[in-house]
Amino acid sequence: MDPSRMFPFAADFAKRFGMVAVCPQYRLYKPDKSVTVFDCVKDARSSVRYTRAHAAELGIDPDKIVVSGASAGGHLAVSTALFDDVYEETDDMAVPCLPNALILYFPVIDTSPEGYGQKKIGEEWKELSPAHNVRKGVPPTLTFHGTGDNTCPFEGAKLFHEEMLKAGNTSQLEVTEGGGHGYLIFDKDIYLDSLDKAENFLKANGILEK
């Protein structure tokens, strides 16, 4: 994906919170399966390892890495915390991939036939379905989702949130009634409110100073 699509988010996090923002480019799924969803997940997980391994030169605290993404990028963001068996053979496995927090925007979170992604992943959909792979130890997660999302059904975000709480993890689900896919991108007030909520979330979980 062209990383510039997330530049506006990255710029606001950098300016408002004083964070170093990294927008990695990853391979996009291809219908002929020359690039699979597993490959996309590998790229996401490799990017976290790269960032942590180069934290000093990037001016980043390796213990305060927040991974964020929207839609399919949200799936890749949460994948960095879940799918330990998916990695590039060239990855330095001595470098932890687990982020310290997650911020997800209307993510692909349930890849079952009832959610989104099963047709792209195929019979192995459950292996890459965040809502079906939650375990204890997933980092604090803030999820923004609208109930009117016809691309990534809201029920998936709700299921993920419930499974996170059952596992004893920190999960905050911010719901916009009637919000469609990508809703906060098109409403300045909702977007600015999401920044306020993100700031409070990051402070509450020790990423930003209070």
N, C-alpha and C positions, 0 to 999 in steps of 0.2 A: 504494500500500500504506500502511496505517496504520503510521507510523514507530514507534509505541509497542511493536511486536513485538520490536524490537531494543534497547529501553531497558535490559533487564538486562545485555546485553553491553556497551552503551555505558557504563553506570554502573560496571561493573567495570573497564573500561579507564581511565575517568576517575579512579576512586578508587585503583586499584592502580598505574597508570603515570603519573598526573598529566597525562593527555592531555585535550585538548578534544574532546568527542565530538559529532558532528553526525549526526542521523538524518533524512535528507531524505524527503519524501513524493513518490512517483512514481505516474504513471498505471499502472493495471493493464490487462493484455490483456483484450480483450472478444471473444468468439466471433464477433460480427457484424463484426469488423475495424474498428469505429469507433475502437478503440485497438489498434494492432499492437505486436508485440514491438519493432519498430524505434522506435516512439514511447517505449516503456519505456527503451530504450537511450539515446535522446536525452535523456530526463530525467536519467538517471544521469550522463551526460557533462556536462550543463549544471550539475548540482549540484557537480561537482568544480571547474568553472570559477568558479562563484559563490563557493565556499569559498575558493579561492585568491585571487580578486579582492578578497575581504573579509577576508583573513587578519589584517590589522592590527587591525581592530575586533573580531575574534573571538579574538584572542590566539593565533593559530596561526602556526607557522613554515611558510611556503609551500613550503619545500623538504623538508618532512617530513610530507607528507600520506599517510596510510594509508587505503586504501579496503577495506572489508570487507563481506561479506554472506553470507547462508545461502540455500541452495536457489536459487530464481529470483533472489534478491538477490545470490547469489554470481556468477551469470551477469552481472548488471548491473555488479557490482564489477569483474570482469575485463574487461568490455566497455569500461570507461573507459580501458583501456590498449591496446586493440586496434583498434577500429573507427573510424578517423579520418574516414571518409566519411559517418558517421552523426552528424548534429548539427542543432540548431535554427538556423534562419536568423537568429534574434535573438541567438545566442551571440556573445560577443566572442572572435573567433578569435585575437586577440593574446594571450589568456590560455591558457597550456598546460593541456591536460586530463590529461596523463599523471601518474598518482600516483607516489609514491616507493616504495611497497610495497603488497602485496596480502595479505589474509588471507581465505581462502575456506573456508566450512563446507559440506560436502556439496553443492557447487555444480552447477547445470546447466552442464556444461562441454563436452558433445558433443551437438549438436542434430541429429545424423544420425538416420536411422530406427533405428539400433542404440542410440541414446542417449535423450534426452528433448527434446522441443520441436519436432520436425520437423512434426508435425501443426498446431501453432500458427503456425509461420513459413511453411510451405508450401515451394514449389519453391526458394525463396531461402535455405533453411536453412543452406547452407554459408557464406553471407555473415555469419552471426551465430553461427558455431560456434567457440568459443575454441580447442578442440583442433585445429581445422583451419586456424587463422590465426595460429599462433605465429610470431613473428619475433624477430630479435635486438633487444634494447633493451626488452623487456618487464621491468618492475621486479621485484625479488625477491618471490617468491610463496610463501606458506605455505598448504598445502591440507590440510584434515582430511576424511577420507572413510572410510566403512565398507564392508567387502567384501560385506555383506549388504544393501546399498541396492538396493531393487527399484524405486525411482522414478528416481533418477539413477545408472545403473549405474557401479560402481567402475571398470570398464574405461576409461571416459571420463576419469576423474581420472588414471589411470595413463598413458593416452596423452598427455594434456596435460603431465604431469610429464616424460615422456620427450622430447617435442618441445621443451620448455623447455630441457632439458639439451643437446639436439642443437644448439639455436640459441645456446648459450653463455650462457644466462641462469641466474640463481640460482633454484632451485626446491627446496622441501622438502615432501615428501608424508608426512603422518602417518596411518598406517593402523590402523584398529581392526578386528580380525578379527570377522566376523559382525555388525558394526554396521549397523543399518538406517538409513533416512532420518531425520535429526534425532537420531541416537543420543545425542550428547553433551548434549543438552538434558535428557534423562531420567535421566542418571547423574551425580550430583554429583562423584564422584571423577574421572570422565573429564573433566568440564567443568573442574574445577580444574586438572587436569593440562594441559588445552589452554591455560589461561591461563599456566602456567609455560612451556610451549613457545612461546607467542606472545611472552612477555617475552624469552626467550633469542633468538628470531628477530629481534625488533626491535633488540635490543642488538647482535647480530652484524652487522646491516646498517645501523648508524649512525643509526637513528631514535631510540632511547633511549640515554642515557648508560650506560656500563658501570659 
